[in-house]
Amino acid sequence: MNILKINWRKVFKFAFENMSALDELIELIDTSKQAVADGKISNEERSQLMSKYWKLIRALKEAQNRP
């Protein structure tokens, strides 16, 4: 990935608007990296990923509803 092609404005805007969901996002990314490290995703890993995904969705929804 070319770091110069990243739209940093969008990244920072997302981070600022959804600060409360960043922990969940990072957790999902870490879990995803671990799950694909061996080239396969087991049923247990798939379940963990879906759990983390829905946790992130709930956090984003809560962030939207805050004034």
N, C-alpha and C positions, 0 to 999 in steps of 0.2 A: 504494500500500500504506500502510495506516495503521500507523505505527510503534507506536502504543499497543496495537494488537490482537495484536502479536507476543508469544508466550509466551516471554519472555526466560529464564525458569527452564529450559525445555526446551533452548533454544539453548545456554546455558552448560553445562548438564549434558552435552549431546552433545559440545560442544567439549572439555570436561574428560576425558570418557571416551574420546574418539577423537582426542586431540591429535596423534598421529603421522600421522593421515590428513588433517589440515586443509590441508596444502599441496596434496595431490591434489584435494581438494574445491574449493579456490580456483582451481586450474589448470583444472579442468573447467568451473567457472562462467565464467571469463574466456574460454575457448575457445568456450563456448556463446554468449556475448554477441557475440563476433566473428563466429561462424558465421551468426547470424540478423540481423546488422546490415543486410544488403542485402535481407532478405526471402526469401532462398533459401538452401538448404543443398546445396552441391555434393557430389559423391561423395567428393572428397578431404577436405572438412570433415567429412562423415559418418564417414569412416574415422578421422579424428583424434579425433572425439567418442567413438567406441566405444573407441578405445585408451585415452583418458583415463578413461572410465567404468570399464573393467576394471582399470585401475591403482588407481582409488579403491576398488573392491570388494576387491582384494587387500590394500590397506592396512587397510581396515576389518576384514577377516578376521584379519590379523596382530594388530591391536589387540585383538580379541576373545580371541585365544589367549594373550595375555600375562597373567601373574598380576597 
